[in-house]
Amino acid sequence: MSFESVTPARYARFMPQRYRLEANYCAKCDLHHFPPRQICKCGNKELETRTLPDEGEVLTYTIIHTPGSQFSDERPFAIGIIELATGARITAQIADTPFDEIEIGMRVKIEFRRIQTVGEAGVLAYGYKVVSM
Amino acid sequence: MRDVAVVGIGMNKWGELWDKDLRDLYVEASLLAIEDAGVDHIDSMYVGCMSSGLFNCQEHLGSLMADHLGLTPIPATRIESACVSGGIAFRMGFMEVAGGFSDIVLAGGVEKMTDVSGDGATFALATACDQEWEAYNGITFPGLYAMIARAHMHKHGTTREQIAMVSVKNHKNGMHNPNAQYHLTPSVEDIINSVKVAEPLNILDCSPITDGAAAVILTTVEKAKELGKPIIRVIGAGQASNTLALHNRSDLTRIQVTEDAAKMAYKMADKKPEDIDFAEVHDCFTIAELVIMEELGFVERGKGGAAVEAGETDVGGRIPINTSGGLKSKGHPVGATGVAQIHTLVEQLRCDMGECQVKGAKIGLAQNMGGSGGSATVHILEAMS
């Protein structure tokens, strides 16, 4: 028996975020929330939908050698925390970049990529990865 | 609020226990704790467990365990908060006794992790991070702590060797713990050259996959005196929450949730970091212990690595940490870990730790943590004369 962390309904629900980094913005705090939230920590519920920029900087990273079962075929791969120009942050794989060229402070561009192949039917799940600029 | 004491402790030998079921583990540890306390009944019970659904296809643990302990119809509640499930189970037991709702409470924790493959365990554990925004993109728990390690090394100059020294120390302590999963003495070189898991962390930086349980009995100080037990009083209890996603925390070299829980516990106990004689902390990965030492106020921020290198956290050092062997050597059955830390605090405060006894230990602190720092508990226990 196995569990699947990505089902069609769960996947479809987050397409605006996975496909185009749709966030929301609290004007009171000058803060972007990704994924969008219903309420900002300041209590503001009037949050405006905004798309995040497609460039950012690596804050920290690792090379994964023992991934979860759904990424077994990808090992090893690089993944990091990326701060986008607006200050919002994401965790994303760092693709097409030699491991020894990755460093803290490296500038990266967000790209739309295949993330996982899910279940026996092999459904493709897409999202964002970053590449060195 | 009533004064609360820990009067009984129980724990089994931890490891890869093929012949034992989830309930066997929990019942075994609980019976040891009940026997140690010498109580004739239990009023209520908390079971800390993170993921028996994914590991063993079994939920509904409160009643399952009450049934197999012969304790029905007492209230029996399962607590889940990832790897701090056990710490919170203990906290709930403490509050129930302190609040006057029950006189004798059993707080236990259990995890049976080796019924699934290594990949399966990695998947189950990754449900403690943000599934949609972290795990979906391929991050793992070793990976999250590896990113904290990388940031800490970059900002504070912490060396790879200093990080490995946590594992060396904890394994050295674990050699004296008969219940520990691994009795090994790896060197710094062994650790740095061991199999890569998530760079810069290797297999010997990671706590293992473990089957195990631990249980303690909480009651009033008054009742503890009647039982004729050494009085080990719970003087401070703190718990805090933080973002599940590591990327949403402003400083990636910190684990803020620990400081927040510690502040609450120190305030309640009216103690400062320098009043603590020894501590058990959540070294799920070597780097975690360094950061936690900083969050608990035992060392200045960024100085965790230097303190371990100087031997300050050795058994004979200024502030001995993880005299049980920690999660690294003892094993990390996630739901049981927080309760096992209390087990060690009580052993130390009863002067029962043998080779790893901290001389003159009167006040001990236990820090237990969930996920990459999304939740934590801090408890302070004192031996009353």
Interface residues (C-beta under 8 A of the other chain):
Chain A: M1 S2 F3 S5 V6 R10 F14 F34 P35 L59 T60 Y61 T62 I63 I64 H65 T66 P67 G68 S69 Q70 F71 S72 E74 P76 F77 I79 G80 I81 I82 R89 I90 T91 A92 Q93 I104 I115 Q116 A125 G127 Y128 K129
Chain B: L54 C57 S117 G118 D119 G120 T122 F123 A126 T127 Q131 E132 W133 E134 A135 Y136 N137 G138 I139 T140 P142 G143 A146 M147 I148 R150 A151 H154 V195 K196 V197 A198 E199 P200 L201 A245 L246 H247 N248 L252
